[in-house]
Amino acid sequence: MLLSPIQARILFQDALEKSYAILAINADSPAAIMDGIEAARLSDSPIIIETSLWQLKGHSFGAGNAQLGLTVYSADLNVLANSDKYQGVPVVFHTDHIKGPETRGILKAAIAGIPAILNGTEVRLRASTISVDSSELTEEQNIELVCELCRVGEAQGEKVTIEMEAGVDDGLTDAAVTEKLLGAVEKNCPGHLALWAPGVGTRHGLGGDGYPTFSASHVKAQAQLAERMLGRRVGIALHGSSGLADESLQAAVRAGVTKVNWSSESLLIRSQAARRYYAENGAKLEPGHPEFKVTAMDNGLQQFISREYLGKVQQRLATLGSAGKATALRSKLTSS
């Protein structure tokens, strides 16, 4: 089931209460979306499928047109998540790393919803949760944009479920920055913030020279500060999780992380599997080979990738403690 903004809040609160985190796969193709939800089904786990600007403008969705990409991505995810096979999987649709001059238009459309007809019923395709990429914004611009998006939701008669971020690649976020950002948003638009993404010593990508040192103690300090600021528990969103050891991920969850973004390592697994597929099947791709067509079609490649990828996703769901949580969670979600 694709979750509404209110249902997404229930999910994050459940994760806080039961000390687990939800994996957020930055899925850049229909096949990656399918595999993420299938792994969640096999693990009886909730899952977050998130898109960034480069996915929306990518060839699989908008082919350069981000608004078209949002429509295609939303429709694909809605149909799949609400199908009979996946109706029991709690799926969050999250906007991640939307930045630049198109930001406002894309995020406002994700909040207001795109009109569509699914199974003969008129619906609006909405994102479950929204985040603002703060990497090119001042603190004041970050606050202003988050509050603007909250008001878009209020104009629709509902609260948007927001993930606010600080400079997640800039080491450890200072307490004064947290107080400024969270305090301003909560004062002007109370009740919308459900996730906080401070810098906790990680960085996007797969490491390299000067890679920061992850700090679970800083996660805990930020979670406690956010609770004092907002008067309620708020989950920490962990960016830059690729390459972190299982022990670090589990320490993060114990410290208050409820959402774990996963992109670079996910891409690495899928791309290396694709490379092996073509290396192992090169002879079959020659003209005249009896298995040419079945080998050359996208289905053969994607099934090969899926066989390896599903197990890796399931391992990560188990590490984050979300495996087995969907069944008990469904009654909470359906009664909301």
C-alpha positions as CSV (number, residue, x, y, z in Angstrom):
1,M,0.0,0.0,0.0
2,L,1.3,3.5,-0.8
3,L,1.1,5.5,2.3
4,S,-0.4,8.9,2.8
5,P,1.6,11.7,4.6
6,I,-0.3,10.9,7.8
7,Q,0.3,7.1,7.5
8,A,4.0,7.9,6.9
9,R,4.1,9.7,10.3
10,I,2.6,6.6,11.9
11,L,5.3,4.5,10.3
12,F,8.1,6.7,11.6
13,Q,6.6,6.8,15.1
14,D,6.3,3.0,15.1
15,A,10.0,2.8,14.1
16,L,10.9,5.1,17.0
17,E,8.8,3.1,19.5
18,K,10.2,-0.3,18.3
19,S,13.7,0.9,17.5
20,Y,14.1,0.0,13.8
21,A,14.7,2.1,10.7
22,I,13.2,2.0,7.2
23,L,15.4,1.6,4.2
24,A,15.0,4.4,1.6
25,I,16.1,3.2,-1.8
26,N,17.0,5.9,-4.3
27,A,15.5,4.0,-7.2
28,D,16.5,5.2,-10.7
29,S,14.5,2.7,-12.9
30,P,11.2,0.9,-12.9
31,A,13.2,-2.3,-12.3
32,A,14.8,-0.9,-9.2
33,I,11.4,0.2,-7.8
34,M,10.0,-3.3,-8.4
35,D,13.0,-5.0,-6.7
36,G,12.9,-2.7,-3.7
37,I,9.2,-3.4,-3.1
38,E,9.6,-7.1,-3.8
39,A,12.5,-7.4,-1.3
40,A,10.2,-5.6,1.3
41,R,7.4,-8.1,0.6
42,L,9.8,-11.1,1.0
43,S,11.0,-9.6,4.3
44,D,7.6,-8.5,5.6
45,S,9.1,-5.0,5.9
46,P,8.0,-1.4,5.2
47,I,10.1,0.3,2.5
48,I,10.8,3.9,1.2
49,I,11.1,4.4,-2.5
50,E,12.6,7.9,-3.1
51,T,13.5,9.9,-6.2
52,S,15.9,12.7,-6.8
53,L,16.0,15.3,-9.6
54,W,18.3,13.1,-11.7
55,Q,15.8,10.2,-11.6
56,L,12.9,12.5,-12.6
57,K,14.9,13.9,-15.5
58,G,16.4,10.5,-16.4
59,H,15.6,8.5,-19.5
60,S,13.4,6.0,-17.6
61,F,11.0,8.6,-16.5
62,G,11.0,12.2,-17.8
63,A,13.8,12.1,-20.4
64,G,14.9,15.6,-19.4
65,N,11.4,16.9,-18.2
66,A,11.2,16.8,-14.5
67,Q,7.5,17.4,-14.2
68,L,6.8,14.6,-16.7
69,G,9.2,12.4,-14.7
70,L,7.3,13.1,-11.5
71,T,4.1,12.1,-13.2
72,V,5.5,8.9,-14.7
73,Y,7.4,8.0,-11.5
74,S,4.3,8.6,-9.3
75,A,2.0,6.6,-11.6
76,D,4.5,3.7,-11.8
77,L,4.9,3.5,-8.0
78,N,1.1,4.0,-7.3
79,V,0.1,1.2,-9.6
80,L,2.8,-1.2,-8.3
81,A,2.4,-0.4,-4.6
82,N,-1.4,-0.7,-4.7
83,S,-1.5,-3.9,-6.8
84,D,-2.9,-7.1,-5.2
85,K,0.6,-8.5,-4.9
86,Y,2.0,-5.6,-2.9
87,Q,-1.0,-4.2,-1.1
88,G,0.4,-5.6,2.1
89,V,3.7,-3.8,1.8
90,P,3.8,-0.3,3.5
91,V,5.5,1.9,0.8
92,V,6.5,5.5,1.4
93,F,7.1,7.7,-1.7
94,H,9.7,10.3,-0.8
95,T,11.2,13.2,-2.7
96,D,15.0,13.3,-2.1
97,H,17.6,15.8,-3.4
98,I,15.4,18.1,-5.5
99,K,17.3,21.3,-6.0
100,G,17.9,24.2,-8.4
101,P,15.4,26.5,-10.2
102,E,12.8,23.7,-10.7
103,T,12.6,22.8,-7.0
104,R,9.5,24.8,-6.0
105,G,7.4,23.6,-9.0
106,I,8.4,19.9,-8.5
107,L,7.8,19.8,-4.7
108,K,4.5,21.8,-4.9
109,A,3.3,19.3,-7.5
110,A,4.3,16.4,-5.3
111,I,2.4,17.9,-2.4
112,A,-0.8,19.0,-4.3
113,G,-0.9,15.7,-6.3
114,I,-1.1,14.9,-10.0
115,P,-4.6,14.1,-11.2
116,A,-5.0,10.6,-12.6
117,I,-7.4,7.7,-13.0
118,L,-6.3,4.4,-11.5
119,N,-8.6,1.3,-11.8
120,G,-11.4,3.6,-12.9
121,T,-11.1,5.9,-9.9
122,E,-10.1,9.5,-9.9
123,V,-7.0,10.0,-7.7
124,R,-4.3,12.5,-7.0
125,L,-0.8,11.1,-7.1
126,R,0.9,12.6,-4.0
127,A,4.3,12.0,-2.4
128,S,4.1,10.5,1.1
129,T,7.0,12.6,2.5
130,I,8.9,15.6,1.2
131,S,12.5,16.8,1.8
132,V,14.3,19.9,0.7
133,D,17.9,19.6,-0.5
134,S,19.7,22.3,1.5
135,S,23.1,22.0,-0.1
136,E,22.6,25.2,-2.3
137,L,20.5,27.1,0.2
138,T,21.4,29.5,3.1
139,E,19.8,28.6,6.4
140,E,17.3,31.4,5.9
141,Q,16.4,30.1,2.4
142,N,16.1,26.5,3.8
143,I,13.6,27.7,6.5
144,E,11.6,29.8,4.1
145,L,11.2,27.0,1.5
146,V,10.2,24.4,4.1
147,C,7.6,26.8,5.5
148,E,6.3,27.6,2.0
149,L,5.8,23.9,1.3
150,C,4.1,23.4,4.6
151,R,1.6,26.1,3.7
152,V,1.0,24.4,0.3
153,G,-0.1,21.4,2.2
154,E,-2.3,23.4,4.6
155,A,-4.0,25.0,1.6
156,Q,-4.9,21.4,0.6
157,G,-6.4,20.8,4.0
158,E,-3.7,18.5,5.3
159,K,-0.3,18.6,6.9
160,V,2.7,17.7,4.8
161,T,5.1,15.2,6.3
162,I,8.5,16.9,6.1
163,E,12.1,15.8,6.3
164,M,14.3,18.9,7.0
165,E,18.0,18.7,6.5
166,A,21.1,20.6,7.4
167,G,24.5,20.4,5.7
168,V,24.6,16.6,5.8
169,D,28.0,16.4,4.0
170,D,29.6,19.0,6.3
171,G,30.7,16.9,9.2
172,L,28.7,17.2,12.5
173,T,25.8,19.7,12.6
174,D,26.2,22.2,15.4
175,A,23.5,22.4,18.1
176,A,23.0,26.1,17.3
177,V,22.2,25.3,13.7
178,T,19.6,22.6,14.8
179,E,18.0,25.1,17.2
180,K,17.8,27.8,14.5
181,L,16.4,25.6,11.7
182,L,14.0,23.4,13.7
183,G,12.9,26.3,16.0
184,A,12.0,28.6,13.1
185,V,10.0,26.0,11.2
186,E,8.1,24.7,14.3
187,K,7.3,28.2,15.3
188,N,5.8,29.2,11.9
189,C,4.5,25.8,10.7
190,P,4.0,23.6,13.8
191,G,3.5,19.9,13.5
192,H,4.9,19.2,10.0
193,L,8.4,18.0,10.8
194,A,8.6,14.2,11.1
195,L,12.3,13.7,10.2
196,W,15.5,15.6,10.8
197,A,18.6,15.1,8.7
198,P,21.7,16.7,10.4
199,G,25.3,16.0,9.5
200,V,26.4,13.0,11.6
201,G,29.8,12.4,10.1
202,T,28.8,10.6,6.9
203,R,28.9,11.8,3.3
204,H,27.1,10.9,0.1
205,G,29.0,8.6,-2.2
206,L,31.3,5.7,-1.5
207,G,34.1,7.3,0.5
208,G,37.5,8.3,-0.7
209,D,40.2,10.5,0.9
210,G,39.1,12.5,3.9
211,Y,35.9,10.5,4.4
212,P,34.3,11.7,7.7
213,T,33.9,9.5,10.7
214,F,30.3,8.5,11.5
215,S,29.2,9.4,15.1
216,A,26.3,7.5,16.7
217,S,26.7,9.6,19.7
218,H,26.0,12.7,17.6
219,V,22.9,11.0,16.2
220,K,21.7,10.5,19.8
221,A,22.5,14.1,20.8
222,Q,20.7,15.5,17.7
223,A,17.6,13.2,18.4
224,Q,17.5,14.4,22.0
225,L,17.9,18.1,21.0
226,A,15.2,17.8,18.3
227,E,12.8,16.3,20.9
228,R,13.4,19.1,23.3
229,M,12.9,21.7,20.5
230,L,9.7,20.2,19.1
231,G,8.2,18.6,22.2
232,R,7.9,15.3,20.5
233,R,10.2,12.5,19.2
234,V,11.4,12.9,15.7
235,G,13.4,10.3,13.8
236,I,16.8,11.1,12.4
237,A,17.3,10.6,8.6
238,L,20.7,9.1,7.9
239,H,22.2,10.3,4.6
240,G,25.4,8.8,3.2
241,S,24.9,5.2,4.6
242,S,26.7,3.5,1.7
243,G,29.8,1.8,3.0
244,L,28.8,1.9,6.7
245,A,29.4,-1.4,8.5
246,D,26.3,-3.2,9.9
247,E,27.5,-2.4,13.4
248,S,27.4,1.3,12.6
249,L,24.0,1.1,11.0
250,Q,22.6,-0.7,14.1
251,A,24.2,1.8,16.4
252,A,22.6,4.6,14.4
253,V,19.2,2.9,14.8
254,R,19.7,2.5,18.6
255,A,20.6,6.2,18.7
256,G,17.4,7.4,17.0
257,V,17.7,6.9,13.2
258,T,14.4,5.9,11.6
259,K,15.2,6.5,7.9
260,V,18.4,5.3,6.1
261,N,19.0,6.6,2.6
262,W,20.7,4.1,0.2
263,S,21.9,5.1,-3.2
264,S,25.6,4.7,-4.2
265,E,25.9,1.1,-2.8
266,S,22.6,0.2,-4.4
267,L,23.8,1.5,-7.8
268,L,27.1,-0.4,-7.3
269,I,25.4,-3.7,-6.8
270,R,23.1,-3.3,-9.8
271,S,25.7,-2.0,-12.2
272,Q,28.3,-4.7,-11.3
273,A,25.6,-7.3,-11.8
274,A,24.8,-5.8,-15.2
275,R,28.5,-5.9,-16.1
276,R,28.7,-9.6,-15.2
277,Y,25.6,-10.4,-17.2
278,Y,27.1,-8.9,-20.4
279,A,30.5,-10.5,-19.7
280,E,28.9,-14.0,-19.2
281,N,26.5,-13.7,-22.1
282,G,28.6,-11.9,-24.7
283,A,28.6,-14.8,-27.1
284,K,24.8,-15.0,-27.1
285,L,24.6,-11.4,-28.2
286,E,26.2,-12.1,-31.6
287,P,23.8,-12.0,-34.6
288,G,22.4,-15.5,-35.4
289,H,22.9,-17.0,-32.0
290,P,19.7,-19.0,-31.1
291,E,19.4,-17.2,-27.7
292,F,20.1,-13.7,-29.0
293,K,16.6,-12.3,-28.5
294,V,16.0,-13.6,-25.1
295,T,19.4,-12.5,-24.0
296,A,19.2,-9.0,-25.6
297,M,15.8,-8.2,-24.2
298,D,15.7,-6.0,-21.0
299,N,13.9,-8.8,-19.1
300,G,16.9,-11.1,-19.2
301,L,19.3,-8.4,-17.8
302,Q,16.8,-7.2,-15.2
303,Q,16.1,-10.8,-13.9
304,F,19.8,-11.4,-13.6
305,I,20.3,-8.2,-11.6
306,S,17.3,-8.9,-9.5
307,R,18.5,-12.3,-8.4
308,E,21.5,-10.7,-6.8
309,Y,20.0,-7.4,-5.7
310,L,17.0,-8.9,-3.8
311,G,19.2,-10.7,-1.3
312,K,21.3,-7.6,-0.6
313,V,18.3,-5.5,0.1
314,Q,16.8,-8.2,2.4
315,Q,20.1,-8.3,4.3
316,R,20.0,-4.5,4.8
317,L,16.3,-4.6,5.9
318,A,17.3,-7.2,8.5
319,T,20.3,-5.1,9.7
320,L,18.0,-2.1,10.2
321,G,15.5,-4.2,12.1
322,S,12.5,-3.6,9.9
323,A,12.1,-7.2,8.7
324,G,9.0,-8.7,10.1
325,K,7.5,-5.4,11.1
326,A,5.0,-4.9,8.3
327,T,2.3,-7.4,9.5
328,A,1.8,-5.8,12.9
329,L,2.1,-2.3,11.4
330,R,-0.7,-2.7,8.8
331,S,-3.5,-2.6,11.4
332,K,-2.2,0.8,12.6
333,L,-2.0,2.1,9.0
334,T,-5.4,0.9,7.9
335,S,-7.2,2.4,10.9
336,S,-5.7,5.8,10.4
